[in-house]
Amino acid sequence: MFEAAARLENFSRAAEELGMTQAAVSYQVRQLEDRVGRPLFLRERGRVRLSEAGRRLAPAVSSALADIAAAFADLAADDTGILAISTIPSFGGTWLSARIGRFQVAMPDLALRLATTGRITDFARDGIDVAIRSGAGPWPGITAEFLMRYHVTPLCSPRFVEAHGLREPADLLRVQRLAPEDPWWAAWFTLAGVPAPPAAPRPGIALDSQMEEARLAGSGFGAALMTPIFWRDEIAAGTLVQPFPEVYLTPVSLWLVRPEGRHGVRKIERFREWLLAEMAAERARGRAPEAAWTAPGRQG
């Protein structure tokens, strides 16, 4: 009421805008003035204008009302419209893209925007609701929920195994490996009981994600450290194989992340519930080592 009267400097027009009588507006203004202990309007021959106190108060009231309106608009938008998801390419382009259609069928009222990028998400700048990222955590200002260990093991084509006579992990030291300078390779060799050579790695190809590595490895151009459950169709079809499936490295984990202030947003909760159910189904199928489902810092 005060905001309209202050903006218009006219009680009658304010009353019309608010659907009240002029007398009701005048009465409420008087009550407010009594409360603050000073006049907010100067009454002059049938018109009013803001007093010095009123002019000081009016911008703060207008700003507060604008913030309240924006907050209610944001709440309304949280349960309607578009759910914007950001994910790392290796997960989004394989495991998630193969299943996200089921989420859309289950939630037909919710449009999806899926962005695959290796860049760290800036939720405010990028307009992202929820993201799937790899790392160790925790992250300031971010709620992170564990999904799975990002387990990797060498994958290559059957032709590559046969051509190079791969029989034991040490054999990979003498063949072409994609991203050979990646420290995960040294960690994998150590886990397999093979001392990695101290010399500089042989020249090789470094790619941005498993998507590119899968194409080269499947074409017989080398072995790559990849996540088998992301490539189960290719493994089932025989275009990719795991020469040493008993040795898995789990260097980081996958997390569902969102800003701390976005608890209880229904569209995010609907996606979270669906994703966790899909992860539980994946675990039940036994397509990853059991260690892949153990959160960091927890045993069992």
N, C-alpha and C positions, 0 to 999 in steps of 0.2 A: 504494500500500500504506500509506504513512504517513498519507495523507489519511483513509482509511477507519478506521485504528486510532485516529487523533486524534479523529475525529468521534464514534466509538462509545465510545472509551476502554475497549475490550474486544478483546483479540487474538482470542479465539474467534469472536466475532460478525463481526469484520473478516475472518477466514479464511473463514467461511461466505459472506459477501457476495462475496468475491473468488474463491471456488472453490479455496482453498488449505488447507493444514493449519495448525493453530495454531502448530506448531513452525516452519514456514516463515516465517510472519509474524514470530514472535519473533526468528528468526535475521536476517531482513532489517532489522528495527528495530535490532538490535545492530550490524549493519554500518553503518547510517546514523549511529548514535550515535558509532561509532568514527571515522567520517569527519568529523563536525562537532566531535568532541572534547569532548562533554558529553552528559549523559543528557537524552533527550527525554521519557521517561516515568519515573514513580516506581512501583516495584513494591511492592505492599502486600498480603500475605496473600491471594493468589489473585486480585487485581484490579490494574489499572493506572490511573494518571491522569497527565495531562500535567504535565510539569515547567514551570518558568517559561520555559525555552528553547523547549520544545515549544509552549507557548501563544503565544509570539511567532512561531514558524514556521508554525503551522497555518493562520492566515488567508491568508498569502501563498501557501501551497501550494494551498489550496482555490480561491483566485481565479485562479491560473495554470491550474489544471486546467479551471476553468469557461471561461476564455478559449480554451483549446485546443479544448474541445468545441464552443464556439460557432463557432470558425474552421472546423472540419471540417464542421459543419452548413451553414455558408455556402457552402463549396466544393461540397457535395452539391447545394445548392439552385441553384447557378449553372448547372448543366446540365439542370435539370428545371424543371417548373412553368411560370411565366409570364415572358414577356419584356415589360417595360414600356418603351414608347417614347413620348417627348415630341417634338412637332414644332410649328413655327409653323403657324397655320391655313392660310395661302395654299398651302403645300406639302402639308401633311397632308390638307387637304380636297379637293385636286385630284389632283396627280400621284401622291402616295403612295397615297391611298385607291383609285385606279383600278388599282393593281398589288398591293397588300398581300395580296389573296386568293391570288395566285400563291405568295407566300412561305408562307402557311399550308398550301397544298396540298403544297408541297415539304417542309415541316417539320411533319407532322401531330402529332408528339409535343410540340410547343411551343405553348402557349396565348399569345395576344397581348393586350396592353392598350395601346391607342393613345390618347394624350391630346393634343389640339390646343389650344395656348395661346400667347399672346404673352408670358406671364410667363417670366422667366429661371428655368431649372430649378435647384432645390436637390435634388441627387441623393439626399442622405441623408434629408431631410425628406419628399420626395415619393415615395420608393420607386421612382425611375426608373433603369433600367439604362443607357439610351443615348438621346441626344437629337439632333435636327436643328435647328440654329439659324442665323440670319443675323447677320453682323457682320464685323468686320475681324480679330479675334483679335490676338495669342494671349491666352489666359486662364489665370491662375495655377491650378495644381492640376488642369488639364483637358488631356486629349489631344484635339486637334482635327485632323480629316482633311478636306481639301478635297474638296467634291463638285462644285460648279459656281458660276460667277458668277451672281448674282441679277440677270439682265438684264431691263430693262423698256422698254416703248415704248407710246405711246398706243394704246388699243383703244376702239372704240365700235361702235354699230350702223350697218349700211348706211344706214338711214333718216336717221341723224344726219349722216352724210357728205353725203348728197344734200340734206338740208334746209338745211345751212349752207354748202354749196359748198366743202368742204374740198379744196383743191388743193395747198397747200404748208404747211410747218410753221407759218409765221407766222399762218396762218388760225386756229390754235388759241388765239391770244391774244384773239380776239373772241368766243369761244363758252364755254359752260358746261364747266368742267373740275372733276372730282371731286377733292377735297382740293387746291384751287388754291394754298394756302399751303405745301404740301409743298416743301421746297427741292429735291427731285428734279426738279420741273418746271423750275425755273430752270436746273438743270444740263443737262436734256434740251434746252431751247431753245438754250443755248450750244453744245451739241454739234451741233445742227442748223443752226447759223449764224444764229440769230435772237436779237437782243438783247432780253432780257425787259424789260418796262416797269418802271421804278424805283418807280412808285406802288404803294400797297398793293394786294394782289390783290382781285379782286371777291369778294363773298360767295359761299360755296359749301358743299358738303356734304363733311364729313370722316368717313370710315368706318374701322372697325378693321382690315379685311383686304380682300384681293382678292375674297373670297367675296361680300361685300356689294357691292363696287364692280362686279363682273361682272353682278349682277342689275340694278343701275341703268343701267349702260352698255348692256347688252343691250336694255333697255327704251327706249332713246333719250333718257335724261336727262342725257347728258354724255359726255365722254371721260375715261378713267382710265389712269394709268400701271400697266400690268400685264405679266405674264410670259407671252408667247405659248405656250410649250410646256405651260403649265399649262391652257391653254384651247384646245387643238388641236381638240377635238370641236366646240366652239362656233364656232371659225373655219371648220372644214370644213363645218359645217351652215349657215354664212352668218349666224348671229345676232350674231357679232362680227367685225369686220374690223380690219386694221392699215392705216390710211391712209398711213403713212409707214414701211414695213417696213425701209427701209435705215438708219434711225437708231435705234440701241439704246444705252441707258445701262446701265452695269454698276457701280452704286455700292457694293455690298457682295457678299459671297459666302455660299454655303450650306456648312455644315460638319457633319460627323458628330462629335459630342462625347461624351465619357465621362470619369469620374474617372481620374486617372493610375494609381491602384492596381488597375484592373480589366483589365489586360492578360491575354490568354489565356483569358478566360471564354468558354467554347465557345458559349453561346447568343448572346452579343454578336457573336462572330466569324462565326457563321452568318448573322446579319442583315447584318453589314458586307459579307461576301462577296457576298451576294445583291444588296444595294443598289448596290455598285460595278459589278456585272455589268449591272444595269438602266441605270445611268448610261452605261456604255460603249455599250449598245445604243441609247440615246437619241442619243448623239453620232453614232453610225454612221448614224442615220436623217437627220441633218442638219436637225433641227427647231429649232435654235438657232444664233445666230452663233458662229463658231469661237472668238471671244474669250470666250464663255461658259465654255469648258472650260480656260482658262488660269488657273492658280493665281496669286494675288497675289504680286508680287515675282519672277515668273518670265516670261521671254519665250519665245514659240514654243508 
